[in-house]
Amino acid sequence: MRFFWLWASLLTAEEGMVLIPAGEFTMGRTRLTPDDQTRMRPLVLLDDRPDHKVYLDAYWMDKTEVTHGQYAEFVKATSRNPPYHWRDGQLPADRTNDPIYNVDWEDAMAYCGWRGKRLPSEAEWERAARGGKDGFNYPWGDKADRKLALYDIQDGAGAVARFPPNEFGLHDMAGSVSEWCFDWFEREYYAKSPSRNPRGPETGVYKVIRGGAWSDSPARITVFFRNWVRPNQRTPNLGFRCAKDPQ
């Protein structure tokens, strides 16, 4: 571990990002549910199996979800259409530090590219969310905690980084807004995915989103819960954060 941090210190620090160390982790659900034991769990909800070992090279990850204020800089610089909830195309003054939402996958990809970054893969997202802790339901442990995440409410997302970060220094990896990942979704992908730096299927209909949102129940904000939507989806509970390869 000491070697990693000596190596990491030689890399150019990325403002607002955390370097996730290279390493192996266990991806997927590692425990049974009551529905599993009765064999009543729908097949569509078995997509977080089997748990499997994945090795990832080191990468950078945004500490927080991209905010309205950051996205406004992108809109101004590129003349891209703003989210539809911006009245007259203007950034709402009270949303500057709230996570951006009502952006589709292409919007997220374009923003990350403009910043010299990219969307994280699904595997990168889960390793980052776990914070180096395998086997838990949430970034902090096994029990949902309203003091550690925003979920199961009707009021929408608030400002980013209101809750403590996980062990990697990342905020809001559970709840707040769901986050776009790079990967196409496939229900049985885990059973055949590469064990090193997986990037998802080559094609698909839906894109993976992770982390759950302010509108979701505790079961949907776990580090292993997989959700998916069409790439053109724009909703008030879906945003993103960026990743980047080391230079």
N, C-alpha and C positions, 0 to 999 in steps of 0.2 A: 504493500500500500504506500509505503514511503517513496518507493521508486516512482509510482504514478504521480504523486503530488510534486516531486521534483521535476518530472517531465512536464506536468501541467503548468508549472510556474514559468516554463519557457515559451508557452503559447501566448499569443496575443489575447489579452482579456477582452471579452465581448461585453460591452455595457448592457446591463439589464438581462444578462444571460448567466446560466450556470453550466459548468462543464460536467457532464455525466460520464463517469469513468467507464472504460471498457470493462467488460466482464460478462459472466453468465448469470442468468436468473431463471426462476421458474415462472413461466407464463401460463395463465389460465386459472380456472377454478380448481382448488385443491381439496375441497371438502364436499360432502353430499348435502342435499337439502331434504326436507320432509317429503317433497314431491318425488325425489329420486327413489326414496325407499318404498314408495307405493307404486312406482313405475307409471305415475300419472303426469309426469313433467312433459310438456309438449316438446317434440323434436326441435322445433324452432328455437327453444330456449336451452338446447344442449350445445350451442355453438361455442361456448367457452371451454370445451373439452376437446381432446384430453389435455391435462396440464403437461407441459413439456419444457425441456431445457432449451434456452435460446442464448446464444452469445452475440453481443453487440460491440462493435467498435465504439470508441469514445465519440461523443457529440455534444454540442451545445444545445441548451433548451431555454426558452424565455422563462424568466422567473414568474411572470404573470401572463394572464391572457391579454391579447392586444386590446388596448383601450379605445374608446371613442376618440379621444384626443390624438392618439397615434394614428388612427385610421384617417382622421381629418387631414393630417399632413399628406398622406398618400392621395386622397381625393383631390386636394389642391394641386399637388405636383403632377398628377397624371390625367386630371379631368375625368376620372372614372365616375360613373353614376354613384351618388351617395345612397346609403340605406334608405328605404322608403319611409321610415319613421322620422327622418330629418325634415322638418317643416321648411318648405321653400329651399330645400337642399342645404340647410345650414345646421351645423353641429349644435345640438341642444346644450345650452350653457350648463345645465345641472348634470350632464352625463359625461363630462370630460374624463373622469377616472373610472367610469363604469366599463365593463368589457363590451366590446363591439358585438352586435348581433344583427340579425336580418341580412347576413352576407352568405352567399353560396360558396361552393367549393372553389369555383373559378376565381371568385373575389379573393378568397383566402390565399390561393396559390399566387395570384397576381401581387397581393400585398407582400407576401413573404419574398417573392422574387425581387420586388422593388427594394426591399431591405437587404438584398444579398443573402437571403436565407431560403428556407423551404419548409413545407409541412412535415411534421414528424411521421414516421411510419407507426403503424399500430403497436408494434413491438417496442419501439422507442418510447412511445407514449406510456405504455404500461410499466416499463422499467423505471421511467422517470417518476410516475405516480407512486410506485411502491417505495421509492426512496431507499432502496437497498434492503428492504424488509420483505422477504418472501413469506407466503403462506397466510397473510392477513387479508381481511375483507376491505379495509380502508387504509389510506396512507399512514394512519396513526395507530391502527389496531383492529380489533374485531367488532367493536360496537359503534353504531352511529352516534354522533355527538354534535349537537347544535352549537356548541362553543368552538367547533373546529371546522365547520362547513355550513354553507347556505343551501338548504334543500327543503322540499315538501312545504313550500309556501306559495302564495298567489300574487306576491307583490313585485316580482321581477328581481333581476340581479342588482346588487349595490356595487359600491366601489371595489376594485380589486385589492387583494392583499389585506383584507380586514381580519383575516384569520392567520394563525401561526403557519409558517412554512413546514414542509416535510423535511426529512433528514437530508435531502439533497438541496434544500433551500428554495423549493418551488411552492408557490401559493395556489390555492384553489384547484388542486388536482381532483377534488371531489366536489360536486355541486357547482354553484355559480351559474355558468353556462356549459353546455356540452361543447366538445371541441372536435373540429374536423381533423381527420388523419389523412395521410396520403393514399392509403390502401383502398382498393376495391374490396367489397365484402363478399365472402363465400362461406356458407355455413360450416362446411367440413374442412376448411383450410388448415386448421390446426393439426389434423391427422397427417397431413402431407407437406407441411411447410418446411422450408430449409431451417436447419438448426443454427445458421449463422447469418445475421443481418437480413432477416426476411423482409420483403417489401410488398407482400400481398399478391393476389392473383394478377395476371396480365390484363384481364378485361373483367367487366362486370356491369351490373345495372345500378347498384347502390354503392355509396361510399361509407366507410366506417366512421362513426363518431363515438367519442369516449368521454367518460367522467361524470355523466349525468348533469342535471341542471337544477336551478332553484325550484322548478316545478315537479321534480321527480321524488319518488319515495326512496327510503334508505337502500332498498334492494337494487336500485338502478344507479347508485353513485359509487358502487364498489369499484375497486381497481381492475377487476376482471370482467365486469359486465360489458357485453358488446351490443352496440346499437348501430343502426344503419338507416340511411335516408338517400333519396335521389340527389345527385350532385347539384341540381338547381334549387334545392330546398333553401328557403329563407324564412327563419322563424325567430321570435323574440327570445328563445332559450338556446340558441346555437351560435357559438363564436369559434375562436381558435387561438392558438399560440404558435410560434415558429420554432424551428430547429435549425441547426447549421453544422456542417462538417468542420472539424479543426483545420486550420490553415497549415 
